[in-house]
């Protein structure tokens, strides 16, 4: 299993003693072949500065599949080039060099994010999430909205990233459970039913960043 071109990757400078607290850089696969994976220069999103890399620097490289499986491998920078854009190359890992971590459930983090919800063609409202994960989320809204378990909702989720940029994800979700809350609200548990891979990757990235912030805080 290898990352795909244009896929977001995360990089931690080796040696990594504590993955949850180590500085994590974001990159992207620009190109790849049997010999090398070409990556964008790793970016520290907190400082908004690119990490100064050198040939021989060793990194732990992580990426996620749309199904929520995390893969990682260690690699040293083998080449660098500046034209037409600045890229670094790491050797394409062999199958036995890639570690797979299968989560029983998607990573889920507490997060208050704005979500726009549509029921059918007429009913629309906005709410705030309680938590967000790669496989679903929950949000709190007024009890007056006609929601029942099993219903399909069309949603648009706003995502705030660590670097201050905004993203969004569109999806259809199935109402799994509704829990009444006082005085006049209820919490809606939603499972993603139809979501594009790129939208799910945006959510997984958001959750991964929030998890890192939690451990650092």
CORZI-V757032 format. One record per pair of residues at least 4 apart in sequence whose ideal C-beta (glycine too) atoms are under 6 Angstrom apart, sorted by the first residue. I is the first residue (numbers start at 1). J is the second residue. Records with the same first field share a line. If there is no record, write none. Layout:
BEGIN
I->J, J
END
This chain:
BEGIN
1->71
3->7, 9, 29, 63
5->29
7->29, 63
8->28, 205
9->27, 61, 63
10->24, 62
11->25, 27, 42, 59, 61
12->16, 22, 24, 60
14->58, 60
16->22, 60
20->215
21->215, 216
24->212
25->42, 43, 44, 51
26->43, 45
27->39, 40, 42
28->40
30->38, 40, 87
31->38
32->37
36->89
37->90, 92
38->87, 89
39->88
41->50, 86
42->51
43->50
44->49
45->162, 163
53->57, 77, 88
55->77
56->76
57->77
58->76
60->74
61->73, 75
62->72
63->71
64->70, 204
65->69
66->197, 200
68->103, 106, 134
69->102
70->101
71->98, 100
72->99
73->93, 97, 98
75->90, 91
77->88
78->89, 91
79->89
80->88
81->87
82->86
93->97, 98
106->133, 134, 135
107->207
108->131, 133
109->207, 210, 211
110->131
111->129, 132, 210
112->128
113->129, 158
114->158
115->127, 129, 139, 155, 157
116->126, 156
117->125, 153, 155
118->124, 154
119->123
125->145
127->139, 141
129->137, 139
130->138, 140
131->138
132->137
134->203, 204
135->192
136->190, 191, 192
137->190
138->187, 189
139->188
140->185, 187
141->145
142->185
143->184, 186
147->175, 188
149->175
151->175
152->172, 174
153->173
154->172
155->171, 173
156->170
157->169
158->168
159->167, 202, 206
161->165
162->209
167->202
169->199, 202, 203
170->199
171->192, 195
172->193, 194
173->190, 192, 193
174->191, 193
175->188
176->189, 191
177->189
178->186, 188
179->187
180->186
181->185, 186, 187
195->199, 200
213->217
END
